[in-house]
Amino acid sequence: MSYLLNPLRTDSIVLHNRLVMPPMATAKAESNGKVNQEVLDYYKEKSEGGYISLIIVEHSFIKPEGKASENQLSVSDDSVIEGLQKLADIIHQNGSKAAMQINHAGSAANKEIIGTIPVAPSVIRNPRRGDMPRELTSNEIANIVQAFHDAALRVKKAGFDGVEIHSAHGYLLNQFFSPLTNKRTDEYGGDIHNRIRIHLQVIEAVRAAVGKDFPILLRLGASDFMEGGTTIQDSQIAAKEFEKSGINILDISGGFSGYTVPGLSGQGYFAPLTEAIKQVVSIPVILTGGITEVQAAEQLLAEGKADLIGVGRAILNNSNWAQQAIKSLR
């Protein structure tokens, strides 16, 4: 019996196997963030044959001031919906399900790209990238929560099968989550419950936008792997709250460490994080991180380290990886 070929069925989604292509920024969109032929061709090639059960389209900015980089995809206004429909259609025609990751870069943004001073929970330079930010007001936080709502609605209107909220890799929601960058003294700062207040508001807003049956994923930077940063214990508390608030799938990665961690290597190097999260939630958990061999994916699933396996770089480097992997198990 192959673990990777086993379908996953939940109340909100049915996946024909356990293989996921995680979001990876391509910088192929138009300068205004719209889908173009290059984006369509890329996702057509990656989804060819439908061997990947779920493709999570790369992070897309919900507001212009939350744009992370040049040529990043946009979900920031209704004019992008038509292009996103074409993107969802191409992935569906190949036989895969499609989700879209929505994001605000916060202090990971650059002034030259966004044209204004980046915003953040506190006036602290982002440990990974970006210019010195200014602190968000409560009103501005409410506007960002609304922007997540509006972006999620566009994703649904475009025909995607799910939406993923990005709270990893040092972007805005991760900045609220981490004590390294959140020094606020209001209801959004302090203990872990205050630091995830914005997450719970975003989840509630996204759920209101997409309805009760539409899958919502959340990518969680489950540890910063830095002194004074978030720990897996923080993430276990957060994960339980996220499940209670209606998240359907948790996608686990690093926090301010990004998607790679110095000193962490091997196939599925985030497995200790997913294993710890799985102990406290009943929803499916996605494991990514250095998985390049199908037998490693099988082993990680067999050992109960995760419910779904994300293979990123290997599929980025070889569009036939999924086909070769799936065929080798049949």
N, C-alpha and C positions, 0 to 999 in steps of 0.2 A: 504493500500500500504506500502510495506517495502522499506525503503531507502537503507538498506544494500544489498538487493537482486537486486537492480536496476543496470543493466549493465552500464559500462562507455565506451563511444566511443569517440575517438579523431582521428585526421588524422593519428596518428602513431601507436595507440594501441587500441585493444578492450578487455576489461576485463568483465567477466561474472557476477561479483558482485563487491562490494566496499571494500571487506576484503583483507588486505595485511598482509603478515608476514614480518616484518622488519628485517634487517640484525642483527644477534646476533652471536658474536664470540663463537665458540664451542671448539677450540683448539683440534680438532680431526684429522687434516691432518697429513701426514708424516712429519718427521723433515725437509725435503727439500720443504715442502709446497704442495706436490702432493696429489691429491684426492686418498683416500683409501676406503676400504669396509665400514669402520666405518662412514665415511662422507656420502657415498651413502645410507647406511641403515638409518641414521638420517634423511636425506631429503626425503627419500622414506616414512618414517613413518609420517613426518610432512605434506607431500602433499597428503597423502592417501585420495582417494575419490574426489580430486579436489575441495574441499569446499572453499579453499583459492584461490582467483583469481590470485594473484601475489605473488610469493615468491622471496624476494630479498636475495640472498646468501651473507653471511657474508663477511666483509671487507677482501680483499686479497691484498698482497703487490705487488707493481709494480716494485720495485727494492729491492735487498737484504738489502741495507742500510735503506730502508723504512719499514723494517719488525717490526711489533709492539710487537709480542710475539712468544713464542715457539709454534710449531705446527699450525701456522697460514697458511691458504691457500695462494698459490702463483699464480700470473698471470705474473710473471717476465721473463719467457722465453717460447719458443715454445714447450718445452718438456712437459708442463703441459696441452696442448690443448686436448690431447687424454682423459685424466681423466676428464677434465671439460665437454667434450662431453657426457660422461657417466652420469655425474651429471645432465646436462640439459635434457638428455633423460628420466631419471627416473622421474623428476618433470613433464615433458610433458606427459609421459605415465599415470600419475595419473590425468591429466586434468587441471593442473595449468600452468600459464605463469611463466617464470623464468627470473630474471634480476640478474646481479652480481655487487657487490660493489667493486670498485677499490680504493686503498688508498696508501698514503705514510705517515708513522708515524712521520717523522721529529723529533723534540725534544722529542717526546713521546717514542722514541726507547731507548733501553738499550745497552750500549757498549758490555756487555757480550754476548748478543744475536746477534748483527750485526757485531761485531769484529772491528768496527771503531768508531770514535767519531760521535755521531748523528749530523745531520744538521738541520738548522732552519733559519727563516728570520733574526733573530738577536741573539746575545749571551745572551740569557735570559733563565733561567731554566723554564721548562714547569710547570705551576701551578698544573698539575695533576700527572705527572709521568715522568720518564726518567732521563738521565744524562745531565750534562751541555753540550750544543751543541756548534758547531762552525757556523759562519755565511756563508750562501750560496753566491757564486759568481753569476754574471749574466749568465755566461756560464753554471754553474751547474743548475741554474733555467731552462735554455733552455733544458738541458738534461732531467730534471724531466718532463717537458711538453711533450717531445718526448716519455718518458717512459709511460705516461698516454695514449698517442696515440697508442703505441704498445700493451699495455695491453688491451685497448678497442677493438682493432682489433682481439686479441686472443679470447676475450669474444664472439665477433660476429662469428668468425670461429668455435667456440665450439657449436654454435647453440642456444645461449641464445636469449631471446626476447628483451633484453634491457641491458643497462649498467648504473650503478649509480656511480657518482663521490662523494667521501666522503669529505665534508668540515664541520665536526662537531666534538664534543667530544675532542677537543684539539689536533687533528692531523694536519699534515703540512699545508693544505690549510686553515684550521681554524686558524692556527698560523699566517698566512699572513693577514687574515681577522681581527684579534683582535688587538687592540692597546696595549693590555697587553704584547704581545710577538713580535709585529712588530714595531721596532723603526728605521727602515731603512730610509735613507735620499735620496735614489735614486728613480727611477720611480715606485718601488714596495712598497714604504712606504709613510706615510703622511695621506692624506685624504682618504675617503672611496673608491673613484674611483681608486686611486693608489693601495690601499690594495686589491682590487679585480682584479687587472690587471692579475695576474697569473691565476686566475679562468677563466677569459675570454680567455686567451691563451690556457688553458687546454680544455675548451669547444670547441674552434675552432679546436684544434688538434684532439680531440675525434670525432668531427663531420666529419672531413676529413677522419678519419680512418673507420668510420662505414657507411658513406653515409647519404643522406638526409632523408631517411624514417625510420631509426633505432632509437627507443626511447632512449633518454638520460635523466636520472634522476640526480638530484643533492640533496644530503642531506646537509642541511644548519643548522649549529648551530646558531639559529636566535637570541640568546641572551646569553651572558656569565653569566648573573645574578651575576656580580661582579663589584665592584667599579672600574671605569676606563676601563671596558671591552666593548664589543659590545652591542649595544642596538637594539631594534626592529626597530627603525628609520633607523639605518644603514642597517638592513636587508631588509627593504622595498625598499631602493635605490638599493641594490644589487639584490634583486629578480627581479626588473624591468629590470635591465641590463642582468640578466641571461635569462629571457624570450626572450628578444630581440636577444640574441646571439644564441638561438636555444634550450634551455632546454625545455623538454616536460612535465616533472612532477617535482615538488618541494616536497621534503621529509623533514619535519621540525622537529628539535630536539633542544637540548641545545648545547651551545658552550663549554667553559671551565667548565661549570657546569656538563657536561656529560649528560646522559639520565635521570638522576634524579636530583632534585633540593631541597635542604633543605627548608622546609616550603611550598613547592608546593606539593599538594596531591589531591586525588580525581580522578575521571575517566576523562581521557583526559586533564591532567593538563597543556599541552602545547597549549590548545585551544586559549588562548589570542594571542599567536604568530601566529597560522595558520589563525585566523580571521583577524589579521592585514595584513598578507601577501596576503590573498584573496582579500583584498580591492584594491590592486595595480596590480595584475596579472590576466590573464584570463586562464592560464594553471591549470590543476588539482594540488591540494595540499593534501599531506598525513599528517594526525594527528596521533601521537603516544603518549604514556605516561599514564600508569596506567589503561588502559581500560581492564576490566576483565568481564564486563557484557554486553550481547548483547543489552539490552535495552538502556544502556548508549551510545553504538555505534550508535544505531538508532536515539537517541535524538541529538547527536552531528551533525549527517548528516542533520537531519530535521531542525536544527537551522542554518545550513549553515556555521558551524565552519570549515568544510573541505569537500573535495570531496571523499577522501578515508580514511579508518580507519586502522591503523597499530596496530595489537595486538601481542605483543612480549612475555612477561613473562608468560602470561596465556597459550599461545600455547606451550611455552617451558616446562611448568610444566604439561600440559595435552594435549597430541597429539590429543585427540578427541574434544577439545574445539570448533574448527571450525564446525565440523559436528553437534555437539549439538546445537550450536548457529544458524546455518543456518536452521536446521530442526525445531527449535522452532518458526521460522518466517513463515514457509510454511503453 
